[in-house]
């Protein structure tokens, strides 16, 4: 067991590591779809307001719990109040469940990286290519295993030599690639015989709020979609921000750090919308803008790159390298939340805890991969979807455990240890907590209500 708790060398390491966690696959395959579905600029505006209020409240609460206790998510809540140990258990169960299937998806991304880097950009366009790949037995397991190894290797090396050092390299590279792809997307032009479509036209669809025929029910749908996307994007209720907060030095500006994490996450999500919605609009028209999830990344985008000709080979390779970086930084954060908890619970070294969790993640990930072939089955889920192994794990972690843990955190901070704990932690070096009143109202009343609505929606109540 580590005698002295590791810590980031400075606020930059904390911000880039935490932002790497927040910038994940959700930014790339769900945010663009929801923006296109919910009136473009209207969704962006609602999302931004929620980020500055709802998102800030959840983020700073978890970072403060971590820095105040200097404990893993498993022990942080019980350290402050033993009766609230259950929230910490939930916060560790979430990344424990998510990591294996995230690594399986990371393996899919690696496969596409390999294909594009080998110059075979026409292969993924073939009808049924993605479905044929994930229903294979050997290859998905191999790539998933490699992805688990990469993730484990970084965690094995520790906070400074592993997570922080890698984040300082990967995050700037990721952001640079996103900017290059977004700028290029604006310059696109294509005429398929039905008329010229341009990237600028797509940008207008993306940015200008469409309120035509908007009703109260329609606005509530936009609000719920934006809130759900933000909640799942900023890595709260997953133990990650508590873990990273526990490694943040007491002399660092916590408020500034949280604001920078939100900026990174929102900016990348916004640019992800530009680099996916615009090309899809230009080459596939409005009817092509309804794709989301894996089908957006692994089916729609390859078709777009193929339509670009020779340039598509280079841009496709860049795109999937960027997606790989986003997936890797997020999986590293997920594993760290579990490993730090194993270390504290069982008093073992980081290296031993990493090997244990790496093996467990691989074995569960194996089940996820086999869920598309040898172990395939379908079950209806309460939210109306039909799923198999990966979908069930995703539903349990994202739709049940995360909202419950977040509601628990809000009640814990709002009414048990009181908001002053977070405010005092955030201002211990003389910083100003300008949104004090807003924070107290959000954590005590607004956030629990919004999260409860999200939970009931996931349960199929409405």
Residue pairs with C-beta under 8 A, 6 or more apart in sequence:
1 343
1 344
1 347
1 348
1 349
2 343
2 349
2 350
5 70
5 246
5 247
6 158
6 159
6 160
6 247
7 159
7 247
7 248
7 249
8 14
8 17
8 159
8 160
8 164
8 244
8 247
8 248
8 249
8 252
9 160
9 164
10 249
10 252
11 248
11 249
11 252
11 253
11 256
11 257
12 168
13 160
13 164
13 167
13 168
14 244
14 247
14 248
14 252
14 257
15 257
15 260
15 261
15 264
16 164
16 167
16 168
16 171
17 163
17 164
17 167
17 244
17 329
17 333
18 63
18 235
18 240
18 241
18 244
18 257
18 261
18 333
19 167
19 171
19 260
19 261
19 264
19 265
20 167
20 170
20 171
20 174
20 329
20 330
20 332
20 333
21 235
21 240
21 241
21 244
21 329
21 330
21 332
21 333
21 334
22 233
22 234
22 235
22 261
22 264
22 265
22 330
23 171
23 174
23 264
23 265
23 268
23 269
23 326
23 329
23 330
24 233
24 235
24 326
24 327
24 329
24 330
25 102
25 105
25 297
25 323
25 326
25 327
25 330
26 229
26 232
26 233
27 233
27 265
27 268
27 269
27 272
27 326
28 272
28 276
28 296
28 297
28 323
28 326
29 292
29 293
29 294
29 296
29 297
30 229
30 232
30 292
30 293
31 229
31 233
31 269
31 272
31 273
32 272
32 273
32 276
32 277
32 292
32 296
33 289
33 290
33 291
33 292
33 293
33 296
34 43
34 225
34 226
34 229
34 292
35 43
35 44
35 206
35 273
35 277
36 205
36 206
36 273
36 277
36 289
36 290
37 43
37 225
37 290
38 221
38 222
38 225
38 226
39 209
39 210
39 211
39 214
39 222
40 205
40 206
40 207
40 208
40 209
40 210
41 206
41 207
41 208
41 209
41 210
42 209
42 210
42 211
42 214
42 222
43 222
43 225
43 226
44 206
44 207
44 270
45 209
46 222
46 223
46 226
47 226
47 229
47 230
47 266
47 269
48 266
50 223
50 226
50 227
50 230
51 230
51 262
51 265
51 266
52 262
53 438
53 442
53 446
54 227
54 230
54 231
54 442
54 446
54 447
54 450
55 230
55 231
55 234
55 262
56 258
56 259
56 262
56 435
56 439
57 410
57 439
57 442
57 443
57 447
58 231
58 234
58 236
58 237
58 406
58 409
58 410
58 447
59 234
59 236
59 241
59 258
59 261
59 262
60 254
60 255
60 258
60 422
60 426
60 439
61 409
61 410
61 413
61 422
61 443
62 236
62 237
62 241
62 242
62 245
62 409
63 241
63 242
63 244
63 245
63 248
63 254
63 257
63 258
64 245
64 254
64 421
64 422
64 425
64 426
65 76
65 77
65 80
65 242
65 245
65 409
65 413
65 422
66 73
66 76
66 241
66 242
66 243
66 244
66 245
66 246
66 247
66 248
67 245
67 246
67 248
67 250
67 254
67 425
68 80
68 421
68 425
69 75
69 76
69 79
69 80
69 246
70 246
71 79
71 242
71 246
71 344
72 92
72 239
72 242
72 243
72 246
72 337
72 340
72 341
72 343
72 344
72 345
73 88
73 91
73 92
73 239
73 240
73 242
73 243
73 337
73 340
73 341
74 88
74 89
74 91
74 92
74 239
74 341
74 344
74 345
75 88
75 341
75 344
75 345
76 88
76 242
76 246
77 84
77 85
77 86
77 87
77 88
77 91
77 412
78 84
78 85
78 88
80 412
80 417
80 421
81 412
81 416
81 417
84 408
84 412
84 416
86 408
87 405
87 408
87 409
87 412
88 239
90 237
90 401
90 404
90 405
90 408
91 237
91 238
91 239
91 242
91 337
91 405
92 239
92 337
92 338
92 341
93 397
93 401
94 237
94 238
94 239
94 397
94 401
94 402
94 405
95 238
95 239
95 240
95 333
95 334
95 335
95 337
95 338
96 338
97 393
97 396
97 397
97 401
98 238
98 334
98 393
98 394
98 397
98 398
99 151
99 331
99 334
99 335
99 338
99 357
99 361
100 360
100 361
100 362
100 363
100 364
100 365
100 367
100 368
100 393
101 364
101 365
101 368
101 389
101 390
101 393
101 394
102 327
102 330
102 331
102 334
103 144
103 147
103 148
103 151
103 331
103 361
103 362
103 365
104 140
104 144
104 365
104 368
104 369
104 390
105 294
105 327
106 143
106 144
106 147
106 151
106 324
106 327
106 328
106 331
107 140
107 141
107 142
107 143
107 144
107 145
107 146
107 147
107 369
108 130
108 133
108 134
108 140
108 143
108 294
108 298
109 297
109 320
109 323
109 324
109 327
110 143
110 146
110 147
110 324
111 133
111 139
111 140
111 143
112 124
112 297
112 298
112 302
112 320
112 323
113 317
113 320
113 321
113 323
113 324
115 121
115 123
115 124
116 124
116 305
116 313
116 316
116 317
116 319
116 320
117 317
117 321
119 313
121 302
121 305
121 306
121 312
121 313
121 316
121 317
122 306
123 129
124 130
124 298
124 302
125 302
125 303
125 306
129 302
130 294
130 295
130 298
130 299
133 139
133 140
134 140
134 369
134 372
135 372
135 373
136 373
137 369
137 370
137 373
137 374
140 369
140 372
141 366
141 369
141 370
144 362
144 365
144 366
144 368
144 369
145 362
145 365
147 327
147 328
147 331
148 358
148 361
148 362
148 365
149 358
150 328
151 328
151 331
151 332
151 335
151 358
151 361
152 335
152 354
152 355
152 357
152 358
152 361
153 162
154 162
154 163
154 166
154 332
155 162
155 163
155 332
155 335
155 336
155 339
155 350
155 354
155 357
156 162
156 350
156 351
156 354
156 355
157 165
158 350
159 247
162 332
163 332
163 333
163 336
166 329
166 332
167 329
170 325
170 328
170 329
171 264
171 329
173 325
174 268
174 322
174 325
174 326
174 329
175 264
175 267
175 268
177 318
177 319
177 321
177 322
177 325
178 268
178 271
178 272
178 275
178 322
179 271
180 318
181 271
181 275
181 315
181 318
181 319
181 322
182 271
182 274
182 275
184 275
184 315
185 199
185 202
185 274
185 275
185 278
185 279
185 282
186 199
186 200
186 203
186 274
186 278
187 199
188 198
188 199
188 202
188 278
188 279
188 282
188 283
189 196
189 197
189 198
189 199
189 282
190 196
190 197
190 198
190 282
190 283
190 307
191 197
192 283
192 285
194 285
197 281
197 282
197 283
197 285
198 282
199 278
199 279
199 281
199 282
201 281
202 277
202 278
202 279
202 281
202 282
203 274
203 278
205 277
205 281
205 286
206 273
206 274
206 277
206 278
224 453
224 454
224 457
227 450
227 454
228 454
228 457
229 269
231 237
231 402
231 403
231 406
231 451
231 454
232 398
232 402
233 265
233 269
234 261
234 262
234 265
235 241
235 330
235 333
236 406
236 409
237 401
237 402
237 403
237 405
237 406
237 409
238 334
238 337
238 402
239 337
239 338
239 341
240 333
240 334
240 336
240 337
242 337
243 333
243 336
243 337
243 340
244 333
244 336
245 254
246 340
248 254
248 257
250 428
250 429
251 429
253 429
253 431
254 425
254 426
254 431
255 426
255 427
255 431
255 432
255 433
256 431
268 326
275 319
276 296
276 301
277 289
279 301
279 304
279 308
280 288
280 289
280 291
280 300
280 301
280 304
281 288
281 289
283 303
283 304
283 307
283 308
284 300
284 303
284 304
288 300
291 299
291 300
297 323
301 316
301 319
302 316
304 312
305 312
305 313
305 315
305 316
305 319
306 312
308 315
335 354
335 357
335 358
335 361
338 357
339 350
339 353
339 354
339 357
340 353
342 348
342 353
342 356
342 357
343 349
343 350
343 353
346 353
348 356
367 375
367 389
368 389
368 390
368 393
370 389
371 377
371 388
371 389
371 390
372 388
375 388
375 389
376 388
377 388
378 386
378 387
378 388
379 386
379 387
379 388
379 392
380 386
381 387
381 391
381 392
381 395
382 395
382 458
382 459
382 460
383 395
383 399
383 457
383 458
383 459
383 460
384 460
385 391
385 395
387 394
387 395
395 458
398 458
399 455
399 458
399 459
400 455
400 458
400 459
403 451
403 452
403 454
403 455
403 458
404 455
406 447
406 451
407 448
407 451
407 452
407 455
410 443
410 444
410 447
410 448
410 451
411 448
413 419
413 421
413 422
413 443
414 440
414 443
414 444
414 445
414 448
415 444
419 439
419 440
419 443
419 444
422 439
422 443
423 433
423 436
423 439
426 433
427 433
433 439
456 462
